[in-house]
Amino acid sequence: MTRLAGKVAFVTGAGSGIGLATALRFAREGAIVAGLDLAECPDWKQVADAARGSSYHKADVRDAAAQNAAVAAVLEQHGGIDVLVTAAGIAGGGPVHAISAEDWQRVQDVNLTGTFLSAKAVLPSMIARRRGSIVTIASVEGLEGCEGGSTYNASKGGVVLLTKNMAMDYGRIGIRVNCICPGFIDTPLFRNTVGGGLPETTRERIRDQHKLGRFGRAEEVAGAVLFLASDDASFVSGVALPVDGGYTAGHSAGVAEMMGLV
């Protein structure tokens, strides 16, 4: 398992969920991983044990100076960053008429502007070396609408198009930029929103829109991130890849059950 041997990766949102699962997968695949998150991460020891030289930086992705300082520390120690993964994100939503401007801005600042600031901090070193891979984390809610998801949907839709623009701008100097669009994944963020804030019948309806009939796991998303980050995806750039158990494949109306396929 050495698909990232000799690589240095910078992963935001690395304290839990998809970010932590990605950091651990990368470390097991040979990468030195620098994680960044606002919260402490008791589980980071697993990453450090898997990849000597890995480090953890406590910072807010909305803070450009803090991100720049973390990136500078990684560059000073390792000389370059080969992979950036922007997994930091928060939930938020509601009908537009009921959302405060403050709540709207907070979600955009973390999910969209935070992604922008991470890329802005790492890109100069990639440009200088004329190589690199950036994987942003958006959502199926960045590809299609979701009831009550206006704030989150808008932020993740922005991430999808920002990704495509970066792929266009930097591809000719050897930098690939792709996006993962997870379905509903069983993470702490999920458990604090869908998992704990909705009636059971609603959760079941959301679950059943995943054509595999279940919610996803963070490790399954990390596997897709690994592919896009690695040389196996050397001719892949500008892609918004759903990792969603078939959520965006189409609408279900019970016909599969009628055909005896459940």
Secondary structure, DSSP 8 states (H G I E B T S, - for coil): --TTTT-EEEEESTTSHHHHHHHHHHHHTT-EEEEEESS--TTHHHHHHHSTT-EEEE--TT-HHHHHHHHHHHHHHHS---EEEE---------GGG--HHHHHHHIIIIIIHHHHHHHHHHHHHHHHT-EEEEEE--GGGTS--TT-HHHHHHHHHHHHHHHHHHHHHGGGTEEEEEEEE-SEESHHHHHTHHHHS-HHHHHHHHHTSTTSS-EEHHHHHHHHHHHHSGGGTT--S-EEEESTTTTS----SHHHHTT--
